[in-house]
Amino acid sequence: MNDISVPVHLLRRASGRDGEGSVQVHMDPLADPSLQIGTAKVFAVYGKGGIGKSTTSSNLSVAFSKLGKRVLQIGCDPKHDSTFTLTKKLMPTVIDALESVNFHAEELRTEDFVWQGYNGVMCVEAGGPPAGTGCGGYVVGQTVKLLKEHHLLDDTDVVIFDVLGDVVCGGFAAPLQHADRAVIVTANDFDSIFAMNRIVQAIGAKAKNYKVRLGGVVANRSNATDQIDRFNAQAGLKTLACFPDLDAIRRSRLKKATLFEMEDSPEVRAVQDEYLKLAARLFAGGEPFQAVPLKDRDLFDLLGYD
């Protein structure tokens, strides 16, 4: 098996660009045109692990496509399940494709790593290095570079990065270097909001030197939003859409389907409409949010912890 750990010469310690003390892969879209996405509107979806980012991303991708947009969804998780409701199965990753040609990227064909999903949404699973051996930021950079080399971004209107779990390292904050807006998915509970607060901090750090800005919050699996509303008011954020804890949403994942393929019912139609409104709102743009993260102690106090 090939060693896909990141070469030492690609690592650098940031002196301010990526946050104090961070060590990042030196694949900077500001410095390297081959890593610049181009004219597409780029959204990065973040949130606590298991909060429903892939469900949100896939349904949002379909909503954009229903609005007539040409959409590319990029899964940034080693378990490569971001797009399986669109493609109906787990697809090989960019890392798998590179490994199959002994990491000679010039030998890859488009069909080796790009797959067409439901309603024409194009799907890519970046994958990730084996545990403990490499940097996810390198994988994201290589994926964007491949897409550029194969001209797959030339006719794309919307790119969605579906990013794994909490922001805990510079590597998995790498999609923020490419995104126009970061959207945070959260539930109405302390752990999800704690993760959201850290993500706000990470986006703020990136926004100092990259174009990414906070696009807003998506409440998921939440029949109430009182805790989210309390945090938003304190931090300077706003909820763009709210998706309740519906069994139809859970079943859609089990059926390997998006919500736009589920049986017709008033509650399913309501969720579909909410996704279409969210897609239209995000594509229209608007002023970003200038959110300020809370200190941990203040967050505990705000949400009622002693």
C-alpha positions in Angstrom: 0.0 0.0 0.0 1.2 3.5 -0.9 2.1 5.9 1.9 -0.1 9.0 1.3 1.2 10.9 4.3 1.9 14.5 3.4 5.6 15.3 2.5 7.3 17.5 5.0 8.0 20.2 2.4 4.3 20.7 1.9 3.7 21.6 5.6 4.2 25.1 6.9 3.6 26.9 10.2 1.2 29.8 9.6 2.4 33.2 10.8 -1.0 34.7 10.8 -2.8 33.6 7.6 -4.4 30.5 9.0 -4.4 31.3 12.7 -1.8 31.6 15.4 0.3 28.4 15.7 -1.5 26.4 13.0 0.4 23.9 10.8 -1.1 23.6 7.4 -0.5 22.0 4.1 1.0 24.5 1.7 -1.7 24.4 -0.9 -3.0 27.9 -0.9 -5.6 28.9 -3.6 -4.5 32.5 -3.2 -1.0 31.7 -4.4 -1.7 28.8 -6.8 -4.2 29.4 -9.7 -4.6 25.6 -10.1 -6.4 25.6 -6.7 -8.8 28.4 -7.5 -12.4 27.2 -8.2 -13.4 30.1 -10.5 -16.9 31.6 -11.0 -19.0 29.0 -9.2 -20.6 30.0 -5.8 -18.9 27.9 -3.2 -20.5 26.8 0.1 -18.8 24.9 2.9 -21.2 23.0 5.2 -19.9 22.5 8.8 -21.3 21.3 12.1 -20.9 18.8 14.9 -20.2 15.2 13.9 -23.5 13.3 13.3 -25.6 16.4 13.1 -26.8 15.7 9.6 -24.4 17.7 7.4 -24.5 15.1 4.6 -28.3 14.9 4.6 -28.4 18.7 4.5 -25.7 19.0 1.8 -27.3 16.4 -0.5 -30.8 17.8 -0.2 -29.5 21.3 -0.7 -27.6 20.1 -3.8 -30.8 18.8 -5.2 -32.7 22.0 -4.3 -30.1 24.0 -6.2 -30.4 21.6 -9.2 -34.2 22.0 -9.1 -33.6 25.7 -9.4 -31.7 25.1 -12.6 -28.2 25.3 -11.3 -25.3 23.0 -12.2 -24.2 21.5 -8.9 -21.1 19.7 -7.7 -21.0 18.2 -4.2 -17.6 17.3 -2.7 -17.6 15.0 0.3 -14.6 15.7 2.6 -14.9 12.7 5.0 -12.8 9.5 5.0 -16.0 7.5 5.4 -17.0 8.8 2.0 -20.8 8.7 2.5 -21.6 12.3 1.7 -23.2 11.6 -1.7 -24.6 8.1 -1.3 -28.2 9.3 -1.2 -27.5 11.0 -4.6 -25.6 8.1 -6.2 -27.3 5.2 -4.2 -24.1 3.6 -3.2 -20.7 4.5 -1.6 -18.5 5.7 -4.4 -14.7 5.4 -4.7 -12.8 8.4 -3.4 -10.2 10.6 -5.0 -7.6 8.9 -2.8 -8.8 5.5 -4.2 -8.5 6.8 -7.7 -5.0 8.2 -7.2 -3.8 5.0 -5.5 -5.1 3.0 -8.5 -2.6 4.9 -10.7 0.2 4.9 -8.2 -0.5 8.6 -7.6 0.2 9.6 -11.2 -2.7 12.1 -11.4 -2.2 12.7 -15.1 -3.4 9.1 -15.8 -6.8 9.6 -14.2 -10.0 10.0 -16.3 -13.0 12.1 -15.2 -15.1 8.9 -14.7 -12.5 7.6 -12.2 -13.5 10.1 -9.5 -16.7 12.0 -10.6 -20.1 10.4 -10.5 -23.5 11.7 -11.6 -26.2 11.6 -9.0 -29.9 12.3 -8.7 -31.2 15.2 -10.9 -27.8 15.7 -12.5 -25.9 16.6 -9.3 -22.2 15.8 -9.9 -20.6 14.0 -7.0 -17.0 13.6 -5.7 -15.8 11.9 -2.6 -12.4 13.3 -1.6 -11.8 10.7 1.0 -8.9 11.0 3.4 -5.6 9.5 4.4 -5.4 6.5 6.6 -5.9 7.4 10.3 -2.8 9.1 11.7 -0.8 9.3 8.5 -1.7 12.5 6.7 -3.6 15.7 6.4 -7.1 16.2 5.2 -6.2 19.6 3.8 -3.9 18.0 1.3 -6.7 15.7 0.1 -9.1 18.7 -0.4 -6.4 20.6 -2.3 -5.6 17.7 -4.6 -9.3 17.2 -5.3 -9.8 20.8 -6.3 -6.7 20.6 -8.5 -8.0 17.5 -10.3 -11.4 19.1 -10.9 -9.6 22.2 -12.4 -7.3 20.1 -14.6 -10.3 18.2 -16.0 -12.3 21.4 -16.5 -15.1 20.1 -14.3 -15.5 23.5 -12.7 -15.8 25.5 -15.9 -19.6 25.0 -16.2 -20.5 24.6 -12.6 -22.8 27.1 -10.8 -22.6 25.8 -7.3 -20.0 23.8 -5.4 -20.9 22.4 -2.0 -18.1 21.1 0.4 -19.6 18.7 3.0 -17.0 18.7 5.7 -16.6 16.1 8.4 -17.2 16.7 12.1 -16.0 19.5 14.3 -13.2 21.9 13.3 -10.3 20.7 15.3 -7.4 21.0 12.9 -6.2 23.3 10.1 -6.5 20.5 7.5 -10.2 20.1 7.7 -10.7 23.8 7.7 -9.1 23.8 4.2 -12.4 24.0 2.4 -12.8 27.5 4.0 -9.9 28.6 1.8 -12.1 27.9 -1.3 -15.6 28.9 0.0 -17.6 32.1 -0.4 -19.9 31.2 2.4 -19.8 28.8 5.3 -23.1 27.4 6.5 -23.3 25.8 10.0 -25.7 23.0 10.7 -26.7 22.6 14.3 -29.3 21.1 16.6 -31.0 22.8 19.5 -28.7 21.3 22.2 -25.5 22.4 24.0 -23.0 20.0 22.3 -24.1 21.1 18.8 -24.0 24.8 19.7 -20.6 24.3 21.4 -19.3 22.9 18.1 -20.9 25.8 16.2 -19.2 28.3 18.5 -15.8 26.7 17.6 -16.7 26.8 13.9 -17.5 30.5 14.1 -14.1 31.0 15.6 -12.4 29.0 12.8 -14.3 30.9 10.1 -13.4 34.2 11.7 -9.7 33.2 11.5 -9.9 32.3 7.9 -11.9 35.4 6.9 -8.9 37.6 7.8 -7.1 36.4 4.7 -9.6 34.5 2.5 -12.9 35.5 1.0 -15.0 33.1 3.1 -17.7 34.6 5.3 -20.4 33.3 7.5 -23.6 32.6 5.6 -25.8 31.6 8.5 -27.2 28.7 10.5 -29.3 25.7 9.5 -31.2 24.2 12.4 -31.6 20.4 11.9 -33.5 17.8 13.8 -34.9 20.6 15.9 -38.6 21.0 16.7 -37.6 24.0 18.9 -34.9 26.5 18.4 -34.8 28.4 21.7 -31.2 27.5 22.5 -30.0 28.3 18.9 -31.9 31.6 19.0 -30.2 32.5 22.3 -26.7 31.8 20.9 -27.5 33.6 17.6 -28.6 36.7 19.4 -25.4 36.7 21.5 -23.0 35.9 18.7 -24.6 37.9 15.9 -26.0 35.0 13.7 -29.3 34.1 12.1 -31.1 30.9 11.3 -31.7 30.5 7.6 -33.8 27.4 7.7 -35.2 24.9 10.2 -35.7 21.2 9.6 -37.7 19.3 12.2 -37.0 15.9 13.6 -39.1 14.0 11.1 -39.1 10.2 10.6 -39.3 10.8 6.8 -35.8 12.4 7.0 -34.4 9.4 8.9 -36.0 7.0 6.4 -34.7 8.9 3.4 -31.1 8.0 4.5 -32.1 4.4 5.0 -33.6 4.3 1.5 -30.5 5.9 0.0 -32.7 8.7 -1.3 -32.9 12.4 -1.0 -36.1 14.0 0.4 -37.0 15.0 -3.1 -37.5 11.3 -4.0 -39.6 10.3 -1.0 -43.3 9.5 -1.1 -45.5 12.6 -1.3 -46.9 13.9 2.0 -47.6 17.3 3.5 -44.6 17.1 5.8 -42.2 16.0 3.0 -43.5 18.8 0.8 -42.9 21.3 3.6 -39.3 20.1 4.0 -38.7 20.2 0.2 -40.0 23.8 0.1 -37.8 24.8 3.0 -34.7 23.4 1.1 -35.8 25.2 -2.1 -36.1 28.5 -0.2 -32.7 27.9 1.5 -31.1 27.3 -1.9 -32.6 30.4 -3.4 -31.6 32.5 -0.4 -28.0 31.2 -0.5 -27.6 31.7 -4.2 -29.0 35.2 -4.0 -26.2 36.1 -1.6 -26.6 39.0 0.7 -24.6 40.5 3.5 -22.5 38.0 5.5 -22.8 37.7 9.3 -20.1 39.3 11.4 -20.4 36.8 14.2 -18.2 36.9 17.4 -17.6 33.6 19.1 -18.3 33.3 22.8 -15.7 32.2 25.4 -16.4 28.7 26.7 -17.4 29.9 30.2 -19.8 32.5 28.7 -21.4 29.8 26.5 -21.9 27.5 29.5 -23.5 30.4 31.4 -25.7 31.4 28.4 -27.2 28.0 27.9 -28.0 27.4 31.5 -25.1 25.3 32.9 -23.9 25.9 36.5 
